[in-house]
Structures are given as C-alpha cells and as structure tokens.
Amino acid sequence: MSGLIAVQQIIGLITSALIMLIIVQFVIGLLFAFNVVNTSNQFLMQVYEAINRLLDPLLRPIRNLMPNTGAIDFSPLVLIILLQVLEIVLAAVIRSVAY
C-alpha cells in the first residue's frame, strides 16, 4: 500500500515539475515576443532552448493531433490538463485499491 502512495507522490512531483517548466517556457516566450528581453540575452536564450528541448517530445504529439490555430499554441495547455487528469485518475485508482 505504501508503495502505491510513493508512486503517486513521485508522479505528482514529476507532474508539478513539468507544469512549472511549461509556465517558465510560456513566460520567457512572452518576454521575447514583447521585446521585454532581447533574444541576444545568451543566458535566457539557453534556458529557453533547454526547456524547449525537454518539453518538445511531450508537446509534439499533441501539436500533431490538434488543428493549426495560427500563432497561438494550445498544446502546453492541453499537456497541463492531461497531466492533471493523470494525477486524478491515479489517485482514484490508489484509493480504490486501498479500501
């Protein structure tokens, strides 16, 4: 039983980290888009590219399934929703097994 709870906590931690990365990617993208920060800022550009490389394998399949909406990319929002649904389903499964 405690093993299942540990798995749930680990998945919750990974989910939280991914959501944080998605939010950071979004904020940095906005800073670049509205010229608050110049793209010649090497540090921020490297952080942005690293986050993009981490999240791209998760976002690419979602982008392929979704219709093209122009300049607005809804795949990060869809990924956040899917991660939250995963956490809810996992918690429900563990509760059903526990009782």
C-alpha positions as CSV (number, residue, x, y, z in Angstrom):
1,M,0.0,0.0,0.0
2,S,2.7,2.5,0.9
3,G,4.4,1.6,-2.4
4,L,1.4,2.8,-4.3
5,I,1.4,6.0,-2.3
6,A,5.1,6.5,-3.0
7,V,4.4,6.0,-6.8
8,Q,1.6,8.6,-6.6
9,Q,3.8,11.1,-4.9
10,I,6.6,10.6,-7.4
11,I,4.3,11.1,-10.3
12,G,2.8,14.1,-8.6
13,L,6.3,15.6,-8.2
14,I,7.2,15.0,-11.8
15,T,3.8,16.4,-12.9
16,S,4.4,19.6,-10.8
17,A,7.9,20.0,-12.3
18,L,6.6,19.6,-15.8
19,I,3.9,22.2,-15.2
20,M,6.5,24.6,-13.8
21,L,8.6,24.1,-16.8
22,I,5.7,24.8,-19.1
23,I,4.9,28.0,-17.2
24,V,8.5,29.2,-17.3
25,Q,8.6,28.4,-21.1
26,F,5.5,30.5,-21.6
27,V,6.7,33.4,-19.6
28,I,10.1,33.5,-21.3
29,G,8.4,33.2,-24.7
30,L,6.2,36.2,-23.8
31,L,9.2,38.2,-22.7
32,F,10.9,37.5,-26.0
33,A,7.7,38.2,-28.0
34,F,7.0,41.6,-26.5
35,N,10.7,42.6,-26.6
36,V,11.0,42.9,-22.8
37,V,14.1,40.8,-23.1
38,N,16.2,40.8,-26.2
39,T,16.8,37.4,-27.8
40,S,20.5,38.2,-27.8
41,N,20.4,37.6,-24.0
42,Q,22.5,34.4,-24.1
43,F,21.5,33.1,-20.6
44,L,17.8,33.4,-21.1
45,M,18.0,32.1,-24.6
46,Q,19.9,29.0,-23.5
47,V,17.4,28.4,-20.7
48,Y,14.5,28.8,-23.2
49,E,16.1,26.4,-25.7
50,A,16.8,23.8,-22.9
51,I,13.2,23.9,-21.7
52,N,12.0,23.6,-25.3
53,R,14.2,20.5,-25.9
54,L,12.9,18.9,-22.7
55,L,9.2,19.6,-23.4
56,D,9.2,19.1,-27.2
57,P,8.9,15.3,-27.1
58,L,5.8,15.7,-24.9
59,L,4.3,18.6,-26.9
60,R,5.0,17.4,-30.5
61,P,2.4,14.6,-30.5
62,I,-0.2,16.9,-29.1
63,R,0.6,19.5,-31.7
64,N,0.3,16.9,-34.4
65,L,-3.2,16.0,-33.2
66,M,-4.6,19.5,-32.7
67,P,-5.7,21.7,-35.6
68,N,-3.5,24.6,-36.6
69,T,-4.6,27.7,-34.7
70,G,-2.1,30.1,-36.1
71,A,0.2,32.0,-33.8
72,I,-1.4,30.6,-30.6
73,D,-0.1,27.2,-29.4
74,F,-2.6,25.4,-27.2
75,S,-0.5,22.3,-26.8
76,P,1.0,23.4,-23.4
77,L,-2.4,23.9,-22.0
78,V,-3.6,20.5,-23.3
79,L,-0.5,18.9,-21.7
80,I,-1.2,20.6,-18.3
81,I,-4.8,19.3,-18.4
82,L,-3.7,15.8,-19.4
83,L,-1.1,15.8,-16.5
84,Q,-3.8,16.9,-14.0
85,V,-6.2,14.2,-15.3
86,L,-3.4,11.6,-14.9
87,E,-2.9,12.6,-11.3
88,I,-6.7,12.5,-10.5
89,V,-7.1,9.1,-12.1
90,L,-4.0,7.7,-10.4
91,A,-5.3,9.0,-7.0
92,A,-8.7,7.4,-7.6
93,V,-7.1,4.0,-8.6
94,I,-4.9,4.0,-5.5
95,R,-7.9,4.9,-3.3
96,S,-10.0,2.1,-4.8
97,V,-7.1,-0.4,-4.2
98,A,-6.6,0.8,-0.7
99,Y,-10.1,0.2,0.5
